[in-house]
Each structure stands twice: as structure tokens, then as C-alpha cells.
Amino acid sequence: HRGDLADEKAVFATVESANVVPARGRIGGTVASLSVRQGDTVTPGQVIAVVGDEKLLLQLNSLDAQIAGLQSQLAQAQTDLVRAETLFRQGAGPKTTQDQARTAVEVATAALRARIAERAVTQQNLQEGQVLAPVAGRVLTAPLTQGTVVLNGDTIATVGDQPFLLRLRIPERHAVFLKLGDPIRLAADQLGARQGTGGRITLIYPQIDEGRVVADATVADLGSYFVGDRVLVWISAGTRQGFVVPSAFVETRFGLDYVRLRAPDGSVNDTPVQRGEPRPSPSMADGLEILSGVHSGDALVHPGQSADADPDQPAG
């Protein structure tokens, strides 16, 4: 008998990343090392490249020398302060000399702190030469090589956020049937060992692009796909009437599909049929649509059942 079937339409979808994030250099300089290439998997915060700037090393050396000089100056100022305080206590020196020595110590201390802070800033700039992966995913592009000169903010690599998703472009005439949460089914010949993989629509974009509605769907086990890979997907576009039978009742001989029908007189005849798409359901896991060759009320006989079997006995 006929039943309601989801009217599925075949569309192509592409494997894409929900977010493609650039990993940018935070300082200008020369790429000293590049530790990833296209296709590598990265984790958040992983160092994927190092940008070096020789000027920062020169600044560090200059600041180190200045800090050493200020430390000596501070040590001399502290010695002068101790001497001035001793002379003042003994009545052999004026208070102004003591005040001047104390001021010299404070000035030298402040200058030393300033140079130390300036060195910390330069050291931080040097550490920011490490280019970090912004998200977990796969490296899609790495257009630079070791020795390339880059500026502050240049893209060193682009990382596709994982897990990947399927982006569907559906003709607008089918958009009226599309809604969030609708199931999708990937064509079996696209999946190999992952036959039966399906997913659901998670996002429908409100803008129609060149007569097509764009939608995103989540599907399990897309981690090994290439980004941009085209996959044939079946989506629901309403319902229609049709026949679904267990696939075990259909046998193929010499390229033609047959079912065994029991005539009113009890005889069994092989009838050619046109096979449709698999239609698995909770009540019929091996369901198969029959497009033509059968009619409502026909009694099917399992190929392994004897033609003399009781016609009232269930076929399968």
C-alpha cells in the first residue's frame, strides 16, 4: 500500500569551516621559523611561527648596558648618602649635603626602575614574535616561508575552526520546505564505509544568493574531509505518496530488478520494478522505495519463500 514519504531532493554541499581565523604576526620583522604547513592540526595557543626583529635584540643590549650603568650610579649615590649621614651626625657636614645625597639616591633608583620597565617592554615585544594559533583546527593556508619579511598584523597562516560543517546551497523554490532541525542524508556512494551518515540543519541564512538559499548542517565524522569537498546531500522538500518494501524482497538479475508477486489464483510471477532510493525507518531498517511496477494491494513473496507456501502466511 502507498504511504507518505519525504520528498527528498539532491543538492550539493561543501565541507567548510564555521570560522576561518587568521593567525597574525604581532610585530614586524623576518620569519625566523615556520613550524606548520597546510593540513596540520593545531591547538589554541600553539606556536606556529616565530618572527624575529634584530632591532629588538640591539635594544635589549643597549638597555642592559644602561641598567648596568644606573646600578653603578645607584651604588655610588648610596655610598655618598651613607658618608653624608655619618658626617652630619658627627657635626662635620651640613644637612644640605645629606639632602642632596638622598635626592641623588632617589633619582638613581627611579632611573633604574624606568630602564628595567623599558627592558621588560622590549622583552615582551620580542616574545610577541611568536605567532600563536588562535583556535583549534586545521591549517588551511600558510602562504609565507622562512625568511619572509612581514609587517605588524600580517597573516602568517589561516586556521579553519573544527568541527567542520556542510554548507548547502538550495534552490529557492525548495526554501519554503526548509526549516531548522530538518534531517539531511548523505548519498551512500559518497561515504564509503560511513553509509547512512546523516545530520541536521542548524542555520538558515536569511539572504538568498543567486537564487539559492544557503544553510549550514552539522554531520558527524567530517574531520577527515578536505575543506571545499563537494558532497551529494538529500534534503526534505515536502511529502508525497509512494511504496516502500524491504530490500530483501527485491532481487537483481542481469541488471534488472524484480519482485515476486502472488496472483489471485495463488501463482507467483516475477515482475520487473524500478528501484528507488533506500528509505530506512524505525519499522523497516532495510526499506527501499519502488517507483514503478507494483500497485496497491499486491502481495509480495520473498525470493527465498516457496511458491507453494500458504499465501496467508506473512512473507517476511
Secondary structure, DSSP 8 states (H G I E B T S, - for coil): --EEEEEEEEEEEEEE-S-EEEEE-SS-EEEEEE---TT-EE-TT-EEEEEE-HHHHHHHHHHHHHHHHHHHHHHHHHHHHHHHHHHHHTTSS-HHHHHHHHHHHHHHHHHHHHHHHHHHHHHHHHHTTEEE-SSSEEEEE----TT-EE-TT-EEEEEEESS-EEEEEEEGGGGGG--TT-EEEE-GGGTGGGTT-EEEEEEEEEEEETTEEEEEEEESS-TTS-TT-EEEEEEEEEEEEEEEEEGGG-EEETTEEEEEEE-TTS-EEEEEEEEEEE--BTTBTTEEEEEES--TT-EEE-TTS-TTS-TTS---
